[in-house]
Amino acid sequence: MNPTQPRPSAEAQDAFRRLFASKIVVLDGAMGSMIQTYKLEEPDFRGTRFKSHSHNLQGNNDLLSLTRPDVIEKIHSDYFAAGADMVETNTFSSTSIAQADYHLEPIVRELNLAAVACARSAAQKAEAASPGRRCFVAGAIGPLNRTLSMSPDVNRPDYRAVTWDQVVTAYTEQIEALLDGGVDALLVETIFDTLNSKAALFAIEQVFDARGDDARVPVMISVTITDASGRTLSGQTIGAFYTSIAHAQPFSVGINCALGGAAMRPYVEELSRIAGCYTTCYPNAGLPNAFGGYDETPADMAKVLDDFAARGWLNMVGGCCGSTPAHIAAIAEAVKGRAPRMLPQAARALRLSGLEPLAVA
């Protein structure tokens, strides 16, 4: 670890855990949707440093933490102002595998450190504006643009575009930088391939083991149910997915992206029933319309998530694609005062999973 970078303090970790024990925590909303409102062009992504870079950079939102940190910090600040308790770093694609599309693999560590700095600055300013308030930063770890479970070539079902070791190495680089930057938690999110997520969890444990127990932070996991089949893209049901990752003893597990909140209902309910950790939900603002936009209003999202909260299914709520600070403000107001979900006591059993779960009592 770089000695100039902070380790998570015991006090901060205690405060983080107390927050989840005391209320339904509010996460931020979409980063990409907010970046689009700034109408940024290629020069914004390039800045001065990458002015002569050989590859087009527009669309590489993570790069903006270096070239337009003012925009990224402002988005974080707007979410804190809306009532978010925690924001995610702008690092969804900050791995060497994802950044290879832009020929920017060498700056992955920098991207992650810069992103944490933007989020931490916004958190500190929000805390200063409201003495006594605590604001937290989760290091966002995205799913990658290559998958370990499926072949990209329909004529070669055995082929994989990436190996387990390559995925673990890429995630390890990101995780180390996020921890060095000083995140309060790690959030492995938008999981569509369970094997990719297991590589991320493996990398996290390797880093924790190497650094020692005082470097550990809560590990949060969020999966994507891709459609009405109720399965991930790699084919698992929500029950099978939870069984596959329960060994990691996550701080929380939840569902995000792909669907609006109403369509997530049966999966959130099932996860709440079976998960032995905190549960989370941050849906899209509905399904994308014909123009690629999202039509659910703040009131629409708030109504659905408030219903989930009232039924005792959730410990954290937020928004994914299409959600804005206005959505988060409405959600935060709706769940204010709602009791957080109580963790169930699961019966002891041998639990296995493939595409479906199997419990042997």
N, C-alpha and C positions, 0 to 999 in steps of 0.2 A: 504493500500500500504506500502511496505517496504520503510522506509524513505531514505535508502541508494541507492535506485534505482531511475533513472531519470524519471521525467515527460517529455512528449514531450514539447519542448520549442515553444513559439509562433513564434519565428523567423524561427525555422525549419519547422513548419507547413506552414508558409507563403511561404517559399522557395519551399516546396513540391507542393503547389498549383500553384505557379508561373511557375514551371517547366511544368506542364500539360497545362497551358495556352499558353506557348511559343513555344512548339515543340511536335513532336511525341516522346513520352518517350520510352526508350528501357529497357525492362526487361531482366533478365538473361535467361539461357536455363536450360536444365535438370540437376538435381542433381544426380539422380540415374545412368544415363548413364555415368556421369563422375566418380562416385565412382567405377563403374565396371572397368574402365581403370586402377585402382590401384591394381587390383587382390588381394583384401584383403581376408584373411582367418579367421577362427574362433578366433584365438588369438587376431587379430586386434580388433574384436568386443568386446571381453571380457576385454582386457587390464589387468591391475593388479587387479583392484577393483572387477571385475566380474569373476575372474579366476575360482572360485568354484561354480558359479551359476548353479542351477539345470537344466536349460533349454538351448537348443541350441540358440545362439544369432546371428549367421551369417545370414545376410539379414535384420537385424534390423538397417537400415541405420541411423535412427535418433540417435541411441546410439553412433554413431561415434563422435557426438559433444562432448561427454564426454571422449571417449577412444582414438580417433584419431582426436582431434581438429585441428591438423596441416593439415590433409587432407581436412577437411571441409573448413577451412579458405583459403587454397590454391585454392580450386575450386571457392569460392566467388571472390578471388583476380583475378583469370584468367578471370572471366566474367566482372569484372570492367575494366580490361585491354583491353578486347575486345570491350568496348564501352557501356556496360550496365550502365544505370543511377540508377538502383535499382536491388537488389537481394532479393530473398526470403529466409527466414530462413529454416534450415533443420529440419522442424517440421511437415511434412506432416502426420506423424502417432504419434505425441506426445500428445496423449490423453490416459486416463486410459482405455478406451474401446479398442483402438488399441494395447496398450502395454500389455494388458492382455494376448495376444497370447504368449508373452515372459516372463510372470510373473514379469513384471517390473512396475506395476501400482504405487508403492510408489515413484518412481523417476521422475514422469511426470513433476513436477515443475522444477526440476533440468535440465531435458532435454531441456525444452524450454529456460530457462535462459542461458544455455551453448550455445545453438544454436544462440541466439541473440548475445551473446558475440563474437562468431566466425564471424558472418556477420558484426557486428559493427566494429570489429578490421580491417577487410578487407576494409570496407568503409573508415575508418579513414586513413589507409595507402594510399589508392587510392587518397584521397583528399590531403594528404601531398605531394604526388608525383606530383600533378598538382594543384598548388595554385589557388584558385578561383573556383575549381570544387566542385560540391555538389553530394554526393553519398548517396542513401537512402536504408533503410531496411524495407521490408514488412514481417510481421509475417504470415507465411503460415499456414492455417487452412484447413486440408484435410477432405475428405468426410466420413470417418469412414469405418470400415469393417462390419458394421451392418446397416440395413436400417429400417426406420420407416414406409415406404410405402408398403413394400413387405414382404411376408413370405418366409423364407428359406426352408420351407417344402411344396412341391407341394400338399401333401395330407391334409394340414391344412392351407388353404388360410387366415384364420383369425389370425393365430399365428404370433407374432412378437418376435424377439430375443432380443429386447431392448425396453425400454419405453421412452416416451418424456422426463420425468424427468431425467432419467439416461443420455440421450444425452445432455440435457442442463447442467447438473452437470459436465459432462466430458469436454464440451466445455468451461464452465466457468473457470475451473481450468487452462486450457491452455491459455485462453484469459488473465486472470489475470497475469500469468507468462510472457507472451509476452509483455504486457504493462509494467510490472515491469522491464523487460529487456531493454526497451527503443526503441521499434519499431516505425517507422514513420507512418505505416499504417497497417491495418489488411486485409488479402486477403483470403476470403473464396473461395476455388478453387476446380476444378475438381468435380463439383456438378453433381451427377447422380440421386439423390433423393431430390426433392425440399423440402420435409418435414424435412429432415436432415438439409438442409441449413437454413430453417426457424428457427429451434432450435438453430443453431449457431448465427443467427442474433438476436434472442430473448435473448440469453445469452450475446451477445455483448452489447445490450441496457441496460440490467440489470446491467452489470458491469459499464458502463458509468454513469448510473443514480446514482449508489452507490458512485462513485468516484468524481462526479462533472464535470462540463463542461470543465474544464481545462485539464481533462484526456482524452478527446475525440481525436481520430485520424481518418483520412479518412478510410472508410470501402469500400473495393473493392470486387467484386463478379465475379466469372467466372464459367460458366456452361459447361458441356460436352454433346455434341450431339453424341450419340453412334454409329449411322450408317446412311445409306442413307434414312432412314425413316424421318430424320429431327427432331427426338424426343430424349428427355432424356430417361434414362433407366426406370424411373417411368412414362413415357408416354407423357410428355408435349412437345408441340412445343416451339420454341424459343419465340414466342409472348406470349404464356400462361405462360412460365416461368418468363419472364420479368414482366408481370402483377402481378404474385404471390409475387415478391420480391420488387416491386417498392415502396411499403409502407415504406420500410426501408430507403428510400432516399439515396441510395448508392452513393459514390463518382464516382464509375465506375462499369460497367457491361460488361462482355465479354465471350469469348468462348475459351476453351483450351482442349488439350488432345484428345484421341480417333481417330481423323482424321488428315490428312495432310491439309495444307492450302487450296489447290485447292478444296477439298471436302467441306470445310467450307464456301465457297464463298456465296451461297444464304442465309445462316444463318447470316453471318457477315453483309451482305447488309441489311437484314431485321432489325437486331438489331440496326444498325446505323440509320435507318429511324425512329424507334419507341422510342429509349431510350432517356430519358431526362437528362442523365448524360454522362460522358465520356465513350467511348467504347474501348475495348481491344481485342487482339487476340494473343494467343501464341499456335500455332499448333504443332503437332508432326512432326518429319522429315519424313513425309509420313506414310504409314501403315507398320506394322512389316512384315518382310520377313519370309521365312520358317525357318530361324535360330534365329528368335526373334530380329534381328537387323533392322535398319532403313536405307533406301537407298537414301533419298533425300539429295543432296549435299547442302553446304552453298549457292551456286548460285541458286539452285532450290527454296529453301525457300525464299531467298531474293527477287527473281523475283515475287513470288506470293504476298508477303506482301507489296512490293513496289507498285504493282498494286492496292491493297486495299487502300493503303495510297494515291495514286494518285487520286483515286476516292472520296476521302474525307470521308472514312468510319471509320477511326481509330484515337485514341488518344494514344494508347500504343501497342507496338509489342514486341514479344519475342519468345521463343521456349519452347516446352514441350519435351516429350519422344524422345530420339535419337538426340536431338540438343546438340551442343557443343559450346565452345567459338568461334570456327571458324564460326559456323552458326550465332552466335550473331554478330560477327564482320561484316559479310557480310550484315546482316539485318540492322545493325546500319548505315553502309555506304550507303545502298540503300535508306533509308528513310531520310537521312540527308538533311535538307532543304525543305522537304515536309511540307506543312501546316497541322497543326492538324485539326481534324474534328471540325466543328462548331456545337454547341448544337442546335437541332431543337426546335421550339416552338410547343408543342403538343396541339391539340384542346381539350378543356374541355369536359370530358365525364365520365360517370360511367363505370369503367373498371373492369370486372370480369374474372375469369379463372377457368377452370377445366383442362381437357386435351387440350382444345382449348381456345383461348381468346374470350371475348365478350365485345364489346364497345357499350354503349347505350348513344347516343348523347343527 
